[in-house]
Amino acid sequence: MGTRPPDGELPIGGAGLGVDEYLEFLRKEYLADFIRRGGASVKVAVVGSDKVAERFREGLAAAATAEEYLFAAVDAANDRVHLVDQLFFAVARQVDWSALATSAVRAAYDAAAFPVPDSVVLAGTTGQTAPGPSGGLTVASVAASYDVNPRELYRSVRRQLEQALLGGVGLAREFRLAMLRLCQAELGAGDVDAVERDAVLGWLRGERMPLPALRSALIYGRIGRHNARSLLASLARWLPTVGAAGLVLGLDLSRLAVGRRPPVEERVGVYYSKPAVLDAYEVVRQLIDATDNLSSVLMAVVVPPALVTDEVRGLPAYSALQLRVADEVRDRRRTNPYAALVRLDVRLEAIP
């Protein structure tokens, strides 16, 4: 796989790979196998141009969707990725939490031996346009289809949800409680109303929600740098239990290479000081170090060639990350797609 590179030194990694070639490798070796079986990996892709970055991002999204993963794209130009809580919020805003809760509720009905009939779901969702509990998944609708007591059915289904979430291995406490409340809202039994459901959704997305609105959900603090990484890990671990294969996160760090801000009238998005750049590298480094404890997640980090060698804003400025992605031993005649860092359509001349 790969061809002999031109003569010269590549500071990190070996020869380059084609975008399509590498995407097919990720799909076959990681998405279809390793990640699906509960593995976790962080890859760094050096892209030769903005067009290559766009092709890689679109191809990764297509591969993730085809393999039934949840895909989230985060761009450092739009979100403050040097703060891990902002990274989590950027992912959370792309998650259809109601759909995940619906899948969890259906699984709970199945576990309670009362699978939701398709006819009930169709009847309950007809004409529904506003977000909220689906009529076909409420306890009243399902109980009526089986001619059983709604209260007894609710107790059985809630017990299944509590066992699945509160007893879930590797899930952060706040995540378990938040998901339980969203699932209870889908049951339509009245113990979680629309206000509490919306408060939980806003909390997950980083919106400024009043803490009193979250107390009924037993959530007493905001998401911050102290717990965001565990919540991100919990999301990835929970996804395979609600119908998705896992989480694929595409993180574009190209904006970190911009050292001087343009004039005010030309500024768009987020710009990073050198300390903020180092903090962004620290976020990636922590995720790499946490892969042994992560499950069902693939994170692909995109960087331009300038960040490979720039001693001020590039990887050499933060050796803790550079040493984790650099290949000490490599074959310069062949590529190693399993490496932590790969080059995608990058020519040697593009490297400063």
C-alpha positions in Angstrom: 0.0 0.0 0.0 1.7 3.2 -1.1 4.6 4.2 -3.3 8.1 5.3 -2.7 8.3 8.9 -1.6 10.6 11.5 -3.1 14.1 11.7 -1.6 14.3 13.8 1.5 13.4 13.8 5.1 9.9 13.6 6.4 9.8 15.1 9.9 7.1 12.7 11.2 5.7 9.6 9.5 6.5 8.0 6.2 5.2 8.4 2.6 1.8 9.8 1.8 -1.5 8.0 1.1 -4.3 8.9 -1.2 -7.5 10.1 0.5 -9.7 7.4 -1.0 -7.1 4.7 -0.2 -6.9 5.8 3.5 -10.7 6.1 3.9 -11.2 2.6 2.6 -8.5 1.4 5.0 -10.3 3.1 7.9 -13.6 1.7 6.9 -12.4 -1.8 6.6 -9.9 -2.1 9.4 -11.4 0.2 12.0 -15.1 1.1 11.4 -16.1 -2.4 10.3 -14.0 -4.2 12.8 -11.9 -2.7 15.6 -14.1 0.2 16.6 -17.3 -1.8 16.1 -16.0 -4.4 18.6 -15.5 -1.7 21.2 -12.1 -0.4 20.3 -11.0 3.3 20.3 -8.4 5.1 18.3 -7.1 8.7 17.6 -5.6 9.3 14.1 -3.8 12.5 12.9 -4.1 13.2 9.2 -1.8 15.7 7.5 -3.7 17.1 4.5 -2.1 18.8 1.6 -4.8 21.5 1.0 -8.2 22.7 2.0 -9.7 20.6 -0.8 -8.0 17.5 0.5 -9.3 18.3 4.0 -12.9 18.7 2.6 -12.6 15.4 0.6 -11.4 13.6 3.7 -14.1 15.1 5.9 -16.9 14.2 3.5 -15.5 10.8 2.9 -15.2 10.1 6.6 -18.8 11.2 7.2 -20.0 9.0 4.3 -18.1 6.0 5.6 -19.3 6.5 9.2 -22.9 6.8 8.1 -22.6 3.7 5.9 -21.3 1.7 8.9 -24.1 3.1 11.1 -21.9 5.3 13.3 -22.9 8.7 14.7 -20.6 11.2 12.9 -19.8 14.7 14.3 -17.5 17.2 12.6 -15.8 19.9 14.7 -13.8 22.7 13.2 -11.4 24.8 15.3 -12.4 27.8 13.2 -15.9 27.6 14.6 -15.6 26.1 18.1 -13.0 26.7 20.9 -11.5 23.3 20.7 -8.8 24.1 23.3 -11.5 23.6 25.9 -12.6 20.0 26.2 -16.1 21.1 27.4 -16.6 23.2 24.2 -15.5 20.2 22.2 -18.2 18.1 23.9 -20.8 20.8 23.3 -19.9 21.0 19.6 -20.5 17.2 19.4 -23.6 17.3 21.5 -25.3 19.9 19.3 -25.0 17.4 16.4 -26.6 14.5 18.3 -30.3 13.7 17.9 -30.8 13.0 21.6 -34.5 12.4 21.2 -33.9 9.7 18.6 -31.3 8.0 20.9 -33.8 8.1 23.8 -36.5 6.6 21.5 -34.2 3.7 20.7 -33.5 3.1 24.4 -37.2 3.2 25.2 -38.0 0.7 22.5 -35.3 -1.6 23.8 -36.8 -1.3 27.3 -40.2 -2.3 26.0 -38.6 -5.3 24.3 -36.8 -6.3 27.5 -40.1 -6.0 29.5 -41.7 -8.4 26.9 -44.0 -5.7 25.5 -42.4 -4.8 22.1 -44.0 -1.7 20.6 -46.2 -2.7 17.7 -45.5 -0.9 14.4 -49.1 0.0 14.1 -49.0 1.8 17.4 -45.9 3.8 16.5 -47.4 4.9 13.2 -50.7 5.9 14.8 -48.9 7.8 17.6 -46.6 9.8 15.3 -49.1 10.8 12.6 -49.3 14.5 12.4 -46.6 15.1 15.1 -44.4 18.0 14.2 -43.2 19.4 17.5 -40.3 17.8 19.4 -41.3 15.7 22.4 -42.5 12.2 23.3 -43.8 10.2 20.4 -47.4 9.2 21.0 -46.6 5.6 19.8 -44.1 5.1 22.6 -46.1 6.5 25.5 -47.1 4.0 28.2 -50.8 4.7 27.5 -50.5 3.8 23.8 -48.5 0.6 24.3 -50.7 -0.5 27.3 -53.8 0.0 25.3 -52.5 -2.2 22.4 -51.8 -5.0 24.9 -54.9 -4.3 27.1 -52.7 -4.1 30.2 -52.6 -1.7 33.2 -50.6 1.4 32.2 -49.2 1.8 35.7 -47.9 -1.8 35.8 -46.4 -1.4 32.4 -44.7 1.8 33.4 -43.1 0.2 36.4 -41.8 -2.6 34.3 -40.4 -0.4 31.5 -38.9 2.1 34.0 -37.2 -0.8 35.8 -35.6 -1.8 32.6 -34.4 1.7 31.8 -32.9 2.1 35.3 -31.1 -1.2 35.0 -29.7 -0.3 31.6 -28.7 3.2 32.5 -28.1 3.5 36.2 -26.3 0.2 36.1 -24.5 0.9 32.9 -20.8 0.1 33.1 -18.4 3.0 32.2 -21.1 5.7 32.0 -20.6 8.9 34.0 -23.2 9.6 36.7 -24.4 12.8 35.1 -24.8 11.1 31.8 -26.8 8.2 33.2 -29.2 10.6 34.9 -29.6 12.8 31.9 -30.3 9.9 29.6 -32.8 8.4 32.1 -34.7 11.7 32.2 -34.8 11.9 28.4 -36.1 8.4 28.2 -38.7 8.9 30.9 -39.9 12.0 28.9 -40.6 9.6 26.0 -42.8 7.5 28.1 -45.3 10.3 28.6 -46.1 9.3 32.2 -45.9 12.8 33.6 -42.9 12.4 35.9 -40.7 14.3 33.4 -42.3 17.3 31.7 -41.2 19.3 28.7 -39.5 21.9 30.9 -37.2 19.4 32.6 -36.5 17.6 29.3 -35.6 20.9 27.6 -33.4 21.8 30.6 -31.5 18.5 30.2 -31.1 19.0 26.5 -29.8 22.5 27.0 -27.4 21.3 29.7 -25.9 18.7 27.2 -25.5 21.4 24.5 -23.8 23.9 26.8 -26.7 26.4 27.0 -27.0 28.6 30.0 -29.7 26.7 31.9 -30.7 27.7 35.4 -29.5 25.1 37.8 -32.8 24.9 39.7 -34.4 23.6 36.5 -32.0 20.7 36.6 -32.3 19.7 40.2 -35.3 17.5 39.6 -33.0 15.5 37.3 -30.5 15.3 40.2 -28.0 17.3 38.1 -26.3 19.9 40.3 -23.5 21.3 38.2 -22.7 22.5 34.8 -20.5 20.6 32.3 -17.0 21.9 32.4 -13.4 20.9 31.8 -13.5 18.6 34.8 -16.2 16.2 33.5 -16.6 16.9 29.7 -14.2 14.2 28.7 -16.0 11.5 30.7 -19.3 12.6 29.2 -17.9 12.3 25.7 -16.6 8.9 26.5 -20.0 8.0 28.0 -21.8 9.0 24.8 -19.5 6.8 22.7 -19.9 3.9 25.0 -23.7 4.3 25.2 -24.3 4.5 21.4 -23.9 0.7 20.6 -26.7 0.0 23.1 -29.2 2.3 21.3 -28.6 1.2 17.7 -25.5 3.0 16.6 -22.1 1.3 16.1 -20.3 4.1 17.9 -19.0 7.6 17.5 -16.8 9.0 14.7 -15.4 12.4 15.4 -13.7 14.5 12.7 -11.7 17.3 14.3 -10.1 20.0 12.0 -7.3 21.9 13.6 -6.2 23.9 10.6 -7.1 27.2 12.2 -4.3 26.7 14.8 -1.8 27.5 12.0 -3.1 31.1 11.8 -0.6 33.0 13.9 -1.7 36.6 13.2 -5.3 37.6 13.3 -6.6 39.4 10.2 -8.1 42.9 10.4 -11.3 43.1 12.5 -13.5 43.4 9.5 -12.1 40.3 8.0 -12.2 38.0 11.0 -14.4 35.0 10.9 -14.8 32.5 13.8 -12.2 31.7 16.4 -8.5 32.5 16.5 -5.9 31.0 18.9 -3.0 32.5 20.9 0.0 30.2 21.4 -1.2 29.2 24.9 -4.6 28.3 23.4 -2.8 26.2 20.7 -0.9 24.3 23.3 -4.2 23.7 25.2 -5.8 22.3 22.0 -2.8 19.9 21.7 -3.3 18.9 25.3 -6.9 18.0 24.6 -5.9 15.7 21.8 -3.0 14.3 23.9 -5.4 13.4 26.7 -7.8 11.7 24.4 -4.9 9.7 22.9 -3.8 8.6 26.4 -7.4 7.7 27.3 -7.9 5.3 24.4 -7.4 2.3 26.7 -10.5 3.4 28.6 -12.5 4.7 25.7 -14.9 2.5 23.7 -16.5 2.6 20.3 -14.9 5.9 19.1 -12.7 6.9 16.2 -11.3 10.4 16.3 -9.7 11.7 13.1 -7.7 14.9 13.6 -6.9 17.0 10.5 -3.8 19.3 10.5 -2.1 21.2 7.6 1.6 20.5 6.8 2.7 23.7 8.5 1.7 22.3 11.9 4.0 19.3 11.5 7.3 21.4 11.6 6.4 24.8 13.0 8.3 25.1 16.2 6.1 28.0 17.4 2.6 26.8 16.8 3.1 23.3 15.4 3.5 19.8 17.0 7.2 20.5 17.9 6.0 23.2 20.3 4.2 20.5 22.4 6.4 17.5 22.5 4.0 15.5 24.6 1.7 15.2 21.6 4.5 15.1 19.0 6.1 12.0 20.7 2.7 10.2 20.6 2.2 10.5 16.9 5.8 10.4 15.7 7.2 7.2 14.2 10.6 6.4 15.6 11.0 3.5 13.3 9.5 3.5 9.8 10.0 2.2 6.3 10.3 5.1 3.9 9.6 2.9 0.9 6.2 1.9 2.2 3.4 3.6 4.0 2.1 2.4 7.4 -1.7 3.2 7.4 -1.9 1.9 11.0 0.4 4.7 12.2 -1.0 7.4 14.5 0.0 10.1 11.9 -0.5 9.7 8.1 -0.1 12.1 5.2 -2.9 12.4 2.7 -2.0 13.7 -0.7 0.9 15.6 0.8 4.0 16.3 -1.4 7.3 16.9 0.3 7.5 20.3 -1.2 4.4 21.3 0.7 6.3 20.9 4.0 8.1 24.1 5.2 
